Amino acid sequence: MKGNQKLTGKAGHGVSSVAKPHAVAGALIKFDKPSAARPGVFQELLKHLGGNAVVLNSDLRLGYLLPQILPGHRLWCYATNRAERFLSVEKSEIRHDPKKKEVWLDLFIAKNDLHRLRISEKKTLLQTDLAGDFELTDGASSGDLVCIQQRKPEPYTADPAEALAKLIQNTKNKIWETVNIASPYRKLYVYCCPSPERNTRLPQLLSVYLVMFFLGWTTRYSPLYFEDLLDSKYGPLFQTFLSESPMQFLYLVASDILGREVSKPAII
């Protein structure tokens, strides 16, 4: 698309950053105010991915963004001495009632993970942004797993795929995923976001996009500072991000565009 104004028209990044912040966690990502003549790429992506536009109302601290990055999340925990925020979805099931013509989603989380992170089941619902659309269901919970069930099933008229598409659209920004080379090709997680940071919560793709932008901005305008980033306590996190996230990002973007799972090829 580079140089093809007939395809995209004039557009800007929609974001900027400080070339060399005093502290890594305090680095600010600033959101521009795009015009009709020059729309912002980030703002258009936020709209397309169904993100919360409230995030645009103020500058975003990098310290609020880094914990949303799934690959290397535990390295962020070590660097900040904070508890883990991602909970693994041990099992997910699409439920179907053909008589009522309804489809709904069940998510199962390990009780041991909740105990280990000292987070209650109700608090999990609130922090993962599932409260309201999902509820805890004792009947479906079994053994070591807690079931979080969609409160209101998605109806359909003729084909269950109609409801499935709506279900995915309504829950995609509440579930993180990693791309695997073997079945089931996706590993699902939910992100426990503290209340003070709720307005900084982004769709998974956009959190990766912004960290890529920050690193690209740094290497362009303050290249020597990039070495400082790698030498800081966040260095292992940035190194893991650079080795893992770009490829994950490409497969997740391809999946969103095509409306189906796109995975890494298996190495034979």
Secondary structure, 3 states (H helix, E strand, C coil): CCCCHHHHCCCECCEEECCCCCCCCCCEEEECCCCCCCCEHHHHHHHHCCCCHHHHHCCEEHHHHHHHCCCCHHHHHHHHCCCCCEEEEEEEEEEEECCCCEEEEEEEEEHHHHHHCCCCHHHHHHHCCCECCEEECCCCCECCEEEEEECCCEECCCCHHHHHHHHHHHHHHHCEEEECCCCCCEEEEEECCCHHHHHHCCCHHHHHHHHHHHHHHHHHHCHHHHHHHHHCCCHHHHHHHHHHHHHHHHHHHHHHHHCCCCCCCCCC
